[in-house]
Every structure is written in structure tokens, then in C-alpha cells.
Amino acid sequence: MRDPENAVITVPLPEDFDSFWAETLKSVPELDTSLTYVERLSTDEVAVYDVRYTSYENVRVAAWYATPRTGGPFPGLVNIPGYISEPLPPVQWARRGYAALAVAPRGKLRSNSHFNPGYPGLLTHNIVDHHTYGYRGFYVDVVRALDVLAERTEVDSSRVGLQGSSQGGGLGIVTAALRPDAVSCFAAGAPYLCGIWDSAKLTHSYPYEEINEYVRVHPGHSELIRQSVAYYDGMNFAPKVKAPAFVYIGLEDDVCPPETGFAVYKALNGPKEMHTYPRSAHQAGLHWVMPKVADFLDKHLVHGGSR
């Protein structure tokens, strides 16, 4: 019988893990951001913009940006999408008082002109070499979203949070680790990309099943994959996180095994709270948890919270 809370998830830590990511971020070109007002998506309360910015290997990344019409400076919020979901304008967060950026990393429909491995496909794109793995640029695309918000005069850069579930949850952990100076707090649901190699053994649901399928075709690549994904595993980023964290998981999740959710939560070093939902699968108690997520973000970003 599975015991998710006490399961042991083992991820090797590459010796050059820190230098690899420092070099990756150092190689990113100048930001070069453009904003276009989108009247058809805007309302009397909220202004919506189509954003484009430069990321790793000069890929142009798209995002939706929504802000309240009046007031400011506003707390900033980066919304990070799931594996197959397409970001929508974050109007609901702008109505709540945030300058919110919903990023569409490379491969999403609005950012796939130079990188489009497809879904399924992203998880295993060049997976045997951590230097060329598709997620390298994808991770940077999300980190770069913090720089987009930092440019905006209407954003209070001392109050910026992250929010997302599944892939968005995993990348929230990664981003908070890579840019601790810029992240005040984050909410991560059903965090994906944590305990990656173990997850592929614990579930046969996609996206992790992409790895199992790849290994069935290329059995000799197993060790190369295990070593490569260690550079991208949330378990290796989590100890570097200092920002307050709100983590929530479904105990019946067959996509991101709850074993990995507990493991990455234990590895986080900052203030943290965990919410579990016994009869929930990958949506991780979405109906019940989102008001709590909003209250958590408000506490740290709106009502005088600080890093």
C-alpha cells in the first residue's frame, strides 16, 4: 500500500547544478519588451495587453498582461500555465488589484514560431542532453517574466508573487529558487517536474508516460535521461527557495504522484503551508483551495507582507 507522505524520492544533485543555471541565466539576451493594448479584452475596470519579450536563444515569448485601470503601484503576479493549457488574460487577478502577467512559454500557441515540440513531446524533447533539453529555454521564459514586471512603473517590484498548478506549480518552485531576490511568495498546486524519474515509475498517466514510452523505444538511454532531468528537477531547486510557499495536492492524483508533492514540500526551506485533499485527483481540490490561494497571495502581496 502506498504511503505518499513518507515515501522516499531520490534525485541525484549534479555537481555543476548551480553553475549550469547561473550560466544559463547569464546567456539570456537583453529583454526587449513590447506591449499592445487589446481593447476587445479590456473592460472599464481592467486594461489588457498583449506582451512579447525576448528570452533564451532569442526566442520571442508571448504573455497576457492585465492591470486595474486606476490606483497603483500594484503588487505583481506571474501566472504560470499547466503542461497543455493555454494562458488566458488574467482579468480576475487584475480585478483583485494585481498587475498580473500570464506567460505563454515557448511551445504554447502564441510562442511556438521557433520552438514547437508539441504535446505530447515537450517533456522528452532532447531529453538525453541537459544542455539542449527543451525545458532549458522553457524554464527561462518563466523566470524572464519577473523581469517584464520589474520594468513596469505601475508594479511594486518588492511585492511580486507566482501562482500556478501542475507544470505551473513546479515552475513556481524553480522560479522562486532561481530568482529569490524577485519573488515574495508563491502558490504551487500539484507540482509537476518534481521527482521526475521516480514519477515516471509511480504513474502511467501523461505527461510522465512520455518518458516511459521513450525508454521503451530507447532502453539504452535510461541513465542518460535520469542524469539529464536531475538538472530540471524541482527537488534540487526546492532547498534554495526562501519565499513563503502555499502548496496543495490531491491525494488521488494520478498525473503528479502525491509522493512527489510531499517530498518537494519537505525540501522547501522558507515558510510554508501544505493543503491536501483526500478525494481529489490532479485538480488538487481546486474548487475549495483557490479562495485560500487568493487569501495567501493577498496576505503577502497586498496586506503588508514582506520578503
C-alpha positions, 0 to 999 in steps of 0.5 A: 500500500502506498504511503505518499507522505513518507515515501522516499524520492531520490534525485541525484544533485549534479555537481555543476547544478548551480553553475549550469543555471547561473550560466544559463541565466547569464546567456539570456539576451537583453529583454526587449519588451513590447506591449499592445493594448487589446481593447476587445479584452479590456473592460472599464475596470481592467486594461489588457495587453498583449506582451512579447519579450525576448528570452533564451536563444532569442526566442520571442515569448508571448504573455497576457498582461492585465492591470486595474485601470486606476490606483497603483503601484500594484503588487505583481503576479506571474501566472504560470500555465499547466503542461497543455493549457493555454494562458488566458488574460488574467482579468480576475487577478487584475480585478483583485488589484494585481498587475498580473502577467500570464506567460505563454512559454515557448511551445504554447500557441502564441510562442511556438514560431521557433520552438514547437515540440508539441504535446505530447513531446515537450517533456522528452524533447532532447531529453538525453542532453541537459544542455539542449533539453527543451525545458532549458529555454522553457524554464527561462521564459518563466523566470524572464517574466519577473523581469517584464514586471520589474520594468513596469512603473505601475508594479511594486517590484518588492511585492511580486508573487507566482501562482500556478498548478501542475507544470505551473506549480513546479515552475513556481518552485524553480522560479522562486529558487532561481530568482529569490531576490524577485519573488515574495511568495508563491502558490504551487498546486500539484507540482509537476517536474518534481521527482521526475524519474521516480514519477515516471515509475509511480504513474502511467498517466501523461505527461510522465508516460512520455518518458516511459514510452521513450525508454521503451523505444530507447532502453539504452538511454535510461541513465542518460535521461535520469542524469539529464532531468536531475538538472530540471528537477524541482527537488534540487531547486526546492532547498534554495527557495526562501519565499513563503510557499502555499502548496496543495495536492490531491491525494488521488492524483494520478498525473503528479504522484502525491509522493512527489508533492510531499517530498518537494514540500519537505525540501522547501526551506522558507515558510510554508503551508501544505493543503491536501485533499483526500478525494481529489485527483490532479485538480488538487481540490481546486474548487475549495483551495483557490479562495485560500490561494487568493487569501495567501497571495493577498496576505503577502502581496497586498496586506503588508507582507514582506520578503 
